[in-house]
Amino acid sequence: MAFEFHQERSIYFQQQYEHSRDYIIPFVAPFLSQNKNLRICEVGSAEAGVLKAFIEQGHKGIGIELNGEKIKRAESFMADELKKGLVQFYHRDIHQISKAELGEGFDLIILKDVIEHVHDQQAMLVKLKELLNEKGIIFIAMPPWRMPFGGHQQMLSHKKLSKLPYFHLLPRGMYRQVMHWSKERPEVIESQLEIKDTQISINRFYRIVAKAGLQLVRKQFYLINPNYKYKFGLKPRKQLTVIAAIPHLRDFFTTTAYFILSK
């Protein structure tokens, strides 16, 4: 069983690497210096597949991750890069880590499918702004809360609920009760409710970006998330222009949104 789990995480690591190489790097490249050896930080780095693609481009990476088991796997998958001093990992909360601990500022900070899990998102953006170099940028990918699986219900063990779109939009008490009736484990229910509590829409994201003193310099909405080619065998597709232009409505049909922020 342990081997199967490790193999599964190895596949996930490879998928994250390919996603970073094929989608994230092309998206951010026009806003980065062409010099090698940029300092890049990923918050919520998991097994560090995203960072690996940047390190292959000649940059240095730092991963900040709350889950200790994920840090251990990252150190295993990135053993060669660790030996060469190309990557470092911190088992820390981004709210609690200081700039002095991390050394110099960063040219790029990455949050891929992370901000929707974070409490006090505005405070986190303020912290990230402090960690940026003067011309540095922040890349954020997030699933808008109202999209079909914005509640991460695909993580549920119940076969029907895990494939049921939009049911996470139920009132909190009813949402909890449905998961209880389906015999989900208490810790899973609490995890799902936490995502409901930290939910973030595109419009709310715009507001907290402005309040944090950051500028939005690029955005891209996807009708079909690039990750879905691994999950469902679907070809990535950008959101229709007419849908992307309609506030609130776009949240229901945009499976992921990419943003670049600067000071």
Residue, then its C-alpha position, 0 to 999 in steps of 0.5 A: m500500500a505504501f508503495e502504491f501511494h508513493q507511486e501515485r504521488s510520483i505521478y502527481f509530481q510529474q503532472q505538476y512538473e508538466h503543468s508548470r513547464d507547459y502552462i505556468i512558465p509560458f504565462v509568467a515568462p514575459f514578465l520575468s528577467q531573462n537572466k538565469n538564477l532568479r529566486i523563485c518561491e512556491v507557497g504550498s509547494a507540496e512535492a515541488g513538481v512546479l518548482k522543478a520546471f523552473i529549476e530546469q530553466g536555471h533558477k533557484g527555488i524555495g518551497i514553503e509547505l505546511n504538510g511535513e509528509k509532503i516536504k519529505r516526498a519533495e526532498s526525495f523527488m528533488a534529491d539531486e537539486l537539494k545536493k546541488g543547492l538549487v532548492q530549499f524547503y521550509h516546513r512553515d506557515i507563510h503567515q509566520i515566516s519572516k523575510a530574514e529567514l528566507g534571505e533575499g527577496f524573490d523574483l517570482i512567488i507562486l501560489k497554485d491552487v492554494i489561496e482558496h485554502v488560506h485564512d486571511q488571504q489579504a494578510m497573506l498577499v501583504k506578506l508576499k508583497e514584502l517578500l518580492n523584489e522591487k520588480g518581482i511578480i506573484f503568480i496565482a492560480m485558483p478555482p473560483w468558489r462557484m465553479p462546478f467543483g469549487g468546494h473540492q468535493q472530488m475529494l469525498s469518498h462518496k462516489k455520487l457526491s464526489k462527482l456532483p457539481y455545485f452542491h458545495l453551494l448549499p447553505r453551510g448547515m445543509y452542506r454539512q448534513v449531506m456529507h454526514w448522511s453520506k458517511e464521510r469521515p468527520e475530518v473530511i467534513e471539517s476539511q470541506l467546511e474549511i474550504k467553504d469558509t475560505q471561499i474566494s470569488i474572482n471579484r473578491f480576489y480583485r478587492i483583496v488584491a487592491k487592498a493589499g496594495l498590489q496591481l493586477v497585470r495579467k489574467q486568464f480564465y479557463l473553461i477547462n482547467p489544464n489539469y483536467k487533461y490528467k484528471f478527465g482526459l479533456k483538452p484545456r480550453k480558455q474561457l469564452t470572451v463573452i463569459a469572462a467579461i460578465p462578473h459573477l456569471r464567469d465564476f460558475f463556468t470558469t474552472t481555474a483563473y490565472f493571475i499575475l500581480s506586481k507591486 
